Amino acid sequence: MIEKDQTLSSLKAAMKAFTADQIELCLIGEDLSLTRFAESQIHQNMYRADTTVYVRAIKDKKIGITSTGDLSAESLKRAVVDACTIAALMPADADFDSLPTP
């Protein structure tokens, strides 16, 4: 389980590293479980918790996207920098207007 306050502060710190016009960080957490039965008995029980942060950076209508499963501040900053770098290398998307506003 992730710590909410620590994760939010890491996400806010990572957002300061961006060099694009707009940035979006999307945190997705999921819990996956599976139980298999044979002859009325449980023979396999699995559980996995997974958290991923997707980063989208926009610069001059160029979009770069990265993701990371590491929630450390360094890894989040690296993902932001990578998304900004990718955006700079992409061709402009004439149909893109803007990320949604609050």
C-alpha positions as CSV (number, residue, x, y, z in Angstrom):
1,M,0.0,0.0,0.0
2,I,1.3,3.4,-0.9
3,E,1.5,6.4,1.5
4,K,-0.8,9.1,0.2
5,D,1.0,12.2,1.5
6,Q,4.4,10.9,0.6
7,T,3.3,10.0,-2.9
8,L,1.6,13.4,-3.5
9,S,4.7,15.3,-2.4
10,S,6.8,13.1,-4.7
11,L,4.4,13.8,-7.6
12,K,4.4,17.6,-6.9
13,A,8.2,17.6,-6.7
14,A,8.5,15.7,-10.0
15,M,6.2,18.2,-11.7
16,K,8.7,21.0,-11.0
17,A,11.2,19.2,-13.2
18,F,9.2,19.7,-16.4
19,T,10.3,21.9,-19.3
20,A,7.2,21.5,-21.5
21,D,4.2,23.8,-21.9
22,Q,1.9,21.4,-20.1
23,I,2.4,18.3,-17.9
24,E,0.0,15.6,-16.7
25,L,0.8,12.8,-14.1
26,C,-1.7,10.0,-13.7
27,L,-1.3,7.6,-10.8
28,I,-3.1,4.3,-11.3
29,G,-3.2,1.6,-8.6
30,E,-4.8,-1.8,-8.9
31,D,-5.2,-4.9,-6.8
32,L,-5.4,-8.1,-8.7
33,S,-6.4,-11.4,-7.2
34,L,-7.2,-14.9,-8.4
35,T,-8.4,-18.0,-6.7
36,R,-8.5,-21.4,-8.4
37,F,-10.5,-24.4,-7.2
38,A,-10.2,-28.1,-8.0
39,E,-12.2,-30.8,-6.4
40,S,-13.9,-28.3,-4.1
41,Q,-10.6,-27.1,-2.7
42,I,-8.5,-24.0,-3.2
43,H,-5.3,-25.1,-5.0
44,Q,-4.0,-21.7,-6.1
45,N,-4.5,-18.3,-4.6
46,M,-2.6,-15.2,-5.9
47,Y,-2.6,-11.5,-5.1
48,R,-0.7,-8.6,-6.6
49,A,-0.9,-4.9,-6.0
50,D,0.5,-2.7,-8.7
51,T,1.0,1.0,-9.0
52,T,1.9,2.9,-12.2
53,V,2.5,6.6,-12.9
54,Y,1.9,7.8,-16.5
55,V,3.4,11.1,-17.5
56,R,2.3,13.1,-20.5
57,A,4.2,16.2,-21.6
58,I,3.1,18.7,-24.3
59,K,5.4,21.2,-25.9
60,D,4.3,23.2,-29.0
61,K,1.6,20.6,-29.8
62,K,4.2,17.8,-29.5
63,I,3.2,15.0,-27.1
64,G,5.6,12.7,-25.1
65,I,4.4,9.9,-22.9
66,T,6.3,7.7,-20.4
67,S,5.4,5.5,-17.4
68,T,7.1,4.2,-14.3
69,G,6.2,1.7,-11.6
70,D,8.8,3.1,-9.3
71,L,7.3,5.8,-7.1
72,S,10.6,7.2,-5.7
73,A,11.1,10.9,-6.2
74,E,14.1,10.3,-8.4
75,S,12.3,7.9,-10.7
76,L,9.3,10.2,-11.0
77,K,11.5,13.2,-11.9
78,R,13.3,11.0,-14.5
79,A,10.0,10.0,-16.1
80,V,9.0,13.7,-16.3
81,V,12.3,14.6,-17.9
82,D,12.0,11.7,-20.3
83,A,8.5,12.7,-21.4
84,C,9.6,16.2,-22.0
85,T,12.6,14.9,-24.1
86,I,10.3,12.6,-26.1
87,A,7.8,15.5,-26.7
88,A,10.6,17.6,-28.2
89,L,11.4,14.8,-30.7
90,M,7.9,14.1,-31.8
91,P,6.1,15.7,-34.8
92,A,3.5,18.3,-33.9
93,D,-0.1,17.1,-33.6
94,A,-2.3,19.7,-35.4
95,D,-5.5,18.3,-33.9
96,F,-4.3,18.7,-30.3
97,D,-5.6,21.8,-28.5
98,S,-4.8,21.4,-24.8
99,L,-5.0,19.2,-21.8
100,P,-8.2,19.6,-19.9
101,T,-8.3,22.5,-17.4
102,P,-9.5,22.0,-13.8
